[in-house]
Amino acid sequence: MAQKHFYGKYEITEEQSADQYLATVKLRNAVTQIVIEDDVLAELTAQSILPQTVIHNIIKDSTQLRKPMTISKHNIDQYLD
């Protein structure tokens, strides 16, 4: 089931399945999809970090929101505080 909330001026719709977490980020007419892969979800859970934290960190640097993104073990470190 999709959940919708706002983070600043961004509308975020989140969906989680067994193998991925999908966030759709909207700002006016611009839409970006961010996928967090299942192996990263397991790692985040082990560290008590919510996937929403990763999404909010990406939004803080909005220049990254220009294209669809996939968060994997190879690039997760750059999105954590």
C-alpha positions in Angstrom: 0.0 0.0 0.0 1.4 3.4 -1.0 1.9 6.1 1.6 2.1 9.8 0.8 3.6 12.6 2.8 5.4 15.9 2.2 9.0 16.8 2.9 9.3 20.5 2.5 7.9 21.4 -0.9 8.3 17.8 -2.2 5.4 15.3 -2.3 6.7 11.7 -1.6 4.8 8.6 -2.4 6.4 5.4 -0.8 5.8 1.8 -1.6 7.6 -1.2 -0.1 7.6 -4.8 -1.3 9.7 -7.8 -0.3 12.5 -6.9 -2.7 12.6 -3.1 -2.9 11.5 0.3 -1.6 10.2 2.7 -4.2 9.8 6.4 -3.5 8.3 8.7 -6.1 9.3 12.3 -5.5 7.3 15.1 -7.0 7.9 18.8 -7.3 5.4 20.6 -9.5 5.7 18.7 -12.8 9.0 17.0 -12.1 8.8 13.4 -11.0 11.8 11.3 -9.9 11.7 7.7 -8.8 14.1 6.4 -6.3 14.5 2.6 -5.8 16.3 1.1 -2.8 17.3 -2.5 -3.4 16.5 -5.3 -1.0 20.1 -5.9 0.1 20.4 -2.2 1.1 17.1 -2.4 3.0 18.5 -5.3 5.1 21.6 -3.3 5.8 19.6 -0.2 6.8 17.4 -2.3 9.1 20.4 -3.8 10.8 21.7 -0.2 11.4 18.2 1.0 12.6 18.0 3.5 9.7 14.7 4.0 7.9 14.5 4.2 4.1 12.8 7.5 4.5 16.0 8.9 6.0 17.9 8.0 2.8 15.2 9.6 0.7 15.2 12.8 2.8 19.0 13.0 2.5 18.7 12.8 -1.3 16.1 15.5 -1.3 18.4 17.8 0.8 20.8 17.9 -2.2 18.0 18.3 -4.8 20.5 18.4 -7.7 20.4 14.6 -7.6 16.7 14.5 -8.3 17.1 15.0 -12.1 16.9 11.4 -13.1 15.6 8.1 -11.7 17.9 6.6 -9.1 18.7 3.1 -7.8 20.3 2.9 -4.4 22.6 -0.2 -4.1 25.4 -1.3 -1.8 27.8 0.4 -4.1 26.4 3.9 -3.6 24.5 3.9 -0.3 27.3 5.5 1.8 27.0 8.8 -0.1 23.3 9.1 1.0 23.9 8.5 4.7 24.7 11.3 7.2 
